[in-house]
Amino acid sequence: MSEKKVSLLEGFKAFLMRGNVIDLAVAVVIGAAFTNIVNAVVKGIINPLVGAFGTQDLDSYSSCLQGPCTTDPKTGEMDGIEILWGSVLSATLSFLITAAVVYFLMVLPMAKYLARRAAMQAAKEGVQETLEVSELEVLKEIRDALVAQRTGGAPGPSSGDGPGGADGTAAGPREDR
């Protein structure tokens, strides 16, 4: 039974020490701190600007769905059904600002970086392919020169399309390998 506990604990430790779990934890902490900043900007700057058309605080924007929306001063209870759409608008603005910052400061630059890296990788592969083709051409020329030395004829074309020299004469038997 102790062996199972040790292996479970070792598995849990391995899970926690994985790089992606730690990265996720850091992202959550940074996201929470960033959310506080965005909420402060919305409550301190955006809400008063929007509130310039009415009340200073968006949270106080509401509509009455049923009955008169008045608060009983003795009990503190609301008469009627009140819809607090100002707080929904405030939360929506917070979300939009957060999404815009994440997109423009994180997602877009990372996408450009990855595209640039993919283009460099494709160019590198293209250069490698060109080197392989040029090596093949050099090997064909060496082969043709060796065949010409053995047979005493003129070397064949470098493209290796068939036997024969530049003047159309046969260069001798050719060995394709």
C-alpha angles and dihedrals in degrees: 000000000000089000090060092050091049092049092046091050092046090050091049091048091050089050092051094046093053111116096235094055092053091045090051091050091051090048092052093050093047090045092053092050091046091050090056090054093049092047090051091051092049095046095040102039115008099043094051090048091051089040090058086086092057134342122003095242123058090205089069093059107107143145130216114237099185133012127347110321100223130140118233105232093210099050101020090227123139118242109214131010115295124198112206099206093157092070089049090052090049092050090047091053090049090051094048093049092047092048092048093050093047092048099045098037101036117012100041096047091046091050091050091048092050092047091050091048092049090050091051090049091049091049090049091051089048090053090048090051091049090051090051091050092048090048089052091052091050091049090050090052091050090049092050091048091051091048090050091050092051095048097033092232132120117286116265126241116293093234091066093225094143146319120300140077130259090276093054097255119134115262094202134260115339127213116211114196 
